[in-house]
Amino acid sequence: MLSAILVATLLTAEPPATGAAVAPAVLPEGSTALYGVLGAPDLGVGFRQGFAPLEVEARAMFNIFQLSGLIEGGVKFGVVKQDALLIAVRGALGLNFDSGSRYFDRANFSSIFLRPRIGGVLTYRFTDLVTGIAQIDVPFAFSLSVLGQMFAPTAGIGAEIQLGGALSLLAMGELGVDLTKEPLGVTQVRPAWALRLGIGWRLF
């Protein structure tokens, strides 16, 4: 009798909660997570809340090269859920406050930007400890004070590894293109890249 109960429990039990920073692509309903990221060109913190079949996310980021700050809120909708595979589309809207520092970025300019962002996230759970990540990120930035725009689509891959308990470690790299239209200037086309290490904390 006891063995039958144990077998039934194993077959019906939900997999242990893993991921917090990026994985899973959409948090389960009722799940809450906090995360922080360090890297280049940015660092920041974020909050995630699952509401099946969507997730709400808020984050604050600081670009160390442009000396700019971003506050943003958005949602992710799960579109595919098959065994260990999750795919979600995302949309977000933020405000970017740029100092105009040109110490590292010669095309940077001072402004407050309205910054909509769309994209998609794919996560695949290889084991209870390791989740693979692939994502496409397409942010637009429209200046609210001068005639200028920024457009920097990127694609990235990475992994989130469970450290034990509610903590997980994120490592990601991204590549893309940066198109910056300076005020009264020409459009600058340059490579875009990002390297990020993060830590996530799954509250529920």
N, C-alpha and C positions, 0 to 999 in steps of 0.2 A: 504493500500500500504506500509506504513512504517513498519507495523508488519511483512509483507511478506519479506521485505528486511532484517529485523533483524533475522528472522528465517533462511533465506538462508545463512546469514553470519555466524550464529552459527553452521550450519551444514557443512559448507565448510572451516571454519577457522582452521588453524593449532593449535595444543595444545601449550600452552605457553612454552617457552624455560626453561627447568629445567636441573639441573645437570651441573657439570663442572669438578670435580676432577676425578671421575671414570665413573659416569653415564652421559649420556647414553652410552651403550657399544660402539657405534660409533657416533660421532658428525654428525649432518646433514651437507650437503654441504654448505660451506660458513661460518660455525660457527667456532669461535675461543674461546679458554678458557685458563686461567692460573690457577695453583693450587699450594698449599703448604701443606706439611704434617709434623706433629710432632709425635713422638712416640718412640718405641723401636722395633728393634735395630737401626732404621734409621730415618733420617729426610731429607727433600729435597724440590725441586721445579720442576715444569714441565709446558710444553706448549703443547696444543692440537689444531689441525687444521683439519676440516672436508672437505673431497673431496669425495662425493658420488661415489661408495659405500665403500670408505675406509677412514681411518683417519691416519694422521701423528702425531707422538708424540715424543717429546724430553724431557729428564729429567736429573737432577743432584741430586745425593743422597749421604749422608754421614752416614756411619755406626759408631755409637758412641761407640760400644763395641770393634770393630776391628781397629778403627781409620783409616778407608779406605774411599776413594771417588770414585764415579762411575759417568761417563758421558755416556749417551745412547741415541740412536735414533731408532725408530721402526715404524711399521705400524700395523693397525688393519683392518681386512676385515669383513664386516657384512655378515653373512651366513643365519640368520633367522630374519625376521621382521614380527611379527604378533600381531596386536593391540598394547598392552602395553609391549610386550615381544621383546627384542633384544638380539641376540647372535652373538658374534664376535670371530674370532680367531686372534692371534697376533704373531708377530715375531719381534725381536729386536736384536741389536748388540751394545755392549758397551765395554769400557775400565775401568777396576777397578784397582785403585792404592792403594795397601795395605801396611800400615806401618809395619805390622808384630807384632803389640802390642799384648802381651799375658796377659795383666792385667785382662781381663775378659774372654778371649778365649784362652785356653791352646794349641789348635791345630792350631792357626793362624800362618801364616808365611809371611814374607815380599816378595812382588813380584808385577809385573804388569801383570794383567790377561786380556785375551781376553774373553769376556763374552756374548755369544749368549744366547737368551732367547726365549722360545715359551710358548704358553698357550692359554687360552680362557676366555672370560668374558660374563656373562649373567646378564642382568638388566631387572627388571620388575617394571613398573610404577604403584604403588598401587593407588596413588592419584596425584593431581597436585603438592603436596608438598613432597611426600615420594616415593623414588625409592629404591627397594631392589636390592642387588648386590651379586653375587656369582662368584668366579673366581678360575682358576687353573693357577699356575705360575711354570714354569720349567726352572730355570736358570742353565747354565753350566759355569764354570770358568776354563780356561786353562792357566797355568802360562807360560809366555813368557821368563822367565829367569831361572827357576829351574824346576825340575821334580816334579810337584804337580798339583792337580786338586781339585775343589770344585763342589759339586752337591747338590742342596737343593730344591727339589720340595715341593710346599705347596699348600693347598687349603684354601680358605677363604670366609667368608660371612660378609655382612655389609649393611649399608644403607646410602643414601645421602638425606639430608633434605634441602628443599629450605628455606632460611632464609628471603627472600624477595628481590625483585628486581633481580639483577644478581648474588647474593651471595648464596652459598650452603655450608652445613656442612657435612663432611664425617666422619663416624666411621666404622672401620673394624678390624677384627681379623683373623689371619691365623695360621694354624698348618701344620706341615709336618716333614720331616726328613732331616738332614744335614749329608752328607758324605764328609769328607775332607781327601784327600790323601796327607799327609805331605811329603816333600822331603826326600827320603831315609828312609821313615817311613811306618807305617801301616795305613790303612784307619780307621779314627775315625768316628763312627756312633753315632749321637746324635739327640735329638728332635730339630726341627726348629720351631720358632714361631715369630709372629709379631703382634703388636698392633699399630694402627694408627688413629690419628685424623687429619682431614685436612679441608681446606677451599678452595673452588673453586670460580672463578670469570668468568662468561660467558660474554665475550666481545661482541659477536654477536650471 
